[in-house]
Amino acid sequence: MNDFETQIASFKLLQNHRIQKKYKVKYQHLFQKNIFNYLLEINSKQIIKLYKIDVQSKTLTFEYFSSLTLREKLKEDRNISFKNLKNILKDIAVSIEFLHKKNIVHIDINDTNILI
């Protein structure tokens, strides 16, 4: 039994039509090339852990992380201090740098994909 099977997890269903329209690439192609498998090896406290890839159902199983998105945080706290904002941006930069050092480019960084 895998560790994630006894824990709360989150799932992402990959919608081929959405990604194909936005990025001109099909998820099926990414699965065939085993690109997502490389993500299983990512181990960083600032990046949510990917536990499992199901090629047939086109789903990804991630570590569950109970938190606000950056968008929700900014809506909730319109007077966020410069210091807090600076720390958030620093964490984002560190995470992106970590991925880039592993030759990974996140193609969908936005305020709903960043958890605080």
C-alpha positions in Angstrom: 0.0 0.0 0.0 1.4 3.4 -1.0 1.6 6.3 1.6 -1.0 8.3 -0.3 -3.6 5.6 -0.1 -4.1 6.2 3.6 -4.1 10.0 3.4 -6.4 12.7 2.2 -5.4 13.6 -1.4 -6.6 15.9 -4.1 -7.2 14.9 -7.7 -6.8 16.7 -11.0 -8.7 15.5 -14.0 -6.8 16.6 -17.1 -9.2 18.1 -19.6 -7.6 17.5 -23.0 -9.8 20.1 -24.9 -8.9 22.9 -22.4 -5.1 22.3 -22.5 -5.1 21.7 -26.2 -6.9 25.0 -26.9 -4.7 27.0 -24.4 -1.3 25.4 -25.1 -1.7 23.7 -28.5 -0.6 20.4 -27.0 -2.6 17.3 -26.0 -2.3 15.7 -22.6 -2.3 12.3 -24.3 1.0 13.3 -25.9 2.4 14.2 -22.5 1.3 10.9 -21.0 2.8 8.9 -24.0 6.1 10.6 -23.5 6.0 10.0 -19.7 6.6 13.6 -19.0 4.4 13.5 -15.9 6.5 10.6 -14.4 9.4 13.0 -13.9 7.2 15.1 -11.6 6.8 12.1 -9.3 10.4 12.6 -8.3 10.0 16.2 -7.3 10.6 16.6 -3.6 10.4 20.1 -2.2 8.6 21.6 0.8 7.4 24.4 -1.5 5.8 22.2 -4.1 2.8 19.9 -3.6 3.8 16.3 -3.9 2.5 14.3 -6.9 1.7 10.8 -5.7 0.2 9.0 -8.6 -0.4 9.3 -12.4 -3.3 7.4 -13.9 -2.8 7.4 -17.7 -6.1 5.6 -18.5 -8.3 8.1 -16.6 -6.0 11.0 -17.2 -5.9 11.9 -13.5 -3.1 13.1 -11.2 -3.2 12.4 -7.5 -1.6 15.1 -5.3 -0.9 15.6 -1.6 -3.8 17.4 -0.1 -3.0 20.9 1.0 -5.6 22.9 2.9 -4.9 26.5 2.2 -6.0 29.6 0.3 -4.9 30.3 -3.2 -3.0 33.5 -3.8 -6.2 35.0 -5.4 -8.3 34.1 -2.4 -5.7 35.6 0.0 -5.5 38.8 -1.9 -9.3 39.1 -2.0 -9.5 38.3 1.7 -6.7 40.7 2.7 -6.8 43.8 0.5 -4.4 45.5 2.9 -1.7 42.8 2.9 1.6 44.3 4.1 4.5 44.8 1.8 6.6 42.5 4.0 4.0 39.6 3.6 3.7 40.2 -0.1 7.5 40.2 -0.4 7.7 36.9 1.4 5.1 35.4 -0.9 6.9 36.6 -4.0 10.2 35.3 -2.7 8.6 31.8 -2.1 7.2 31.8 -5.6 10.6 32.7 -7.0 12.4 30.0 -5.0 9.9 27.4 -6.2 10.2 28.4 -9.8 14.0 28.4 -9.5 13.9 24.9 -8.0 11.8 23.6 -11.0 14.0 25.4 -13.5 17.1 23.7 -12.1 15.4 20.4 -12.8 14.6 21.5 -16.3 10.9 21.8 -15.6 8.8 24.8 -16.8 5.4 25.3 -15.2 3.1 26.3 -18.1 0.2 27.6 -16.0 1.5 29.7 -13.1 -1.3 32.0 -12.0 -2.9 33.2 -8.8 -5.2 30.2 -8.5 -2.3 27.7 -8.8 -0.3 29.3 -5.9 -1.3 28.1 -2.4 -0.4 30.3 0.6 
